[in-house]
Amino acid sequence: MEHVIIGLSDRSKGAVIKEIVVTNGFLDVEICTSGEEVLRLANAYAGGIVICGYKVGSMLYSQVQEMLPPQFGFLLLLSRNQAALVDTEELFSLVLPIQKIDFIRTVKTILRLQQEKDGPSSNPVLVRPQEERVLIEKAKLFLMNHHHISEEAAHRYIQRNSMNRGWKLVEMARWILQEKDQGEERR
C-alpha cells in the first residue's frame, strides 16, 4: 500500500491536497502540521511519499527530508518566492499553483522511482543508476507539465534530441533542467 503523508503547517491547505490525492486513487493519506508528526508517521509505515511544504510547524523541509526513512519518496511544494531559495537539483519540487494532473503525475513518478529503488526490479535491462533515472524522470515531468504532452512523447523528445546532439540521455535531461531553471530565473 502506498502511504501518502502531507506535511503542511496549514491544515486547510493539507485538506485540499488530500482531496486531490484521494480522488486519484490513494487511500492511505494523512495530514500532519508538524515535522515531528510527519517523521513519526513515516517511521511507522513501510514506505510511500511525503508531500511537504517549505516549513512544517517548526521544521524546514530539509530537516524533514534528512531524517525521513529511506523507503519514502519526497515532494516539496513551494511558492514562487520560496523556489528562489531552494536548490531543487537534488529533489522533486513543484512551484504553486499547479494543475492537478501535473501534481498527480509527479506523485506517481516519485512513487514508481521509490519502488524501483526499494524492490527488486522486474526489468533486468534497467541498469541505469538511480541518480540518472531521477534526472531523466524530472526532465520528462517538466516536458509533460510544461508542454502538456504524454510521458511517451516526452521520452521520445529526450531520446531524439540526445541522438541529434550525440549526447547521452542523462546529459540531455540535465540540459533540459538547466534550461528550465534559467527560464525561471529570467522571470
Secondary structure, DSSP 8 states (H G I E B T S, - for coil): --EEEEE-SSHHHHHHHHHHHHHTT--EEEEESSHHHHHHHHHHSS-EEEEEESEETTEEHHHHHHHS-TTEEEEEEE-HHHHTT--GGGSEEEESS--HHHHHHHHHHHHHHHHHHHS--S-TT--S-HHHHHHHHHHHHHHHHHHT--HHHHHHHHHHHHHHHT--HHHHHHHHHHHHHHHHHH-
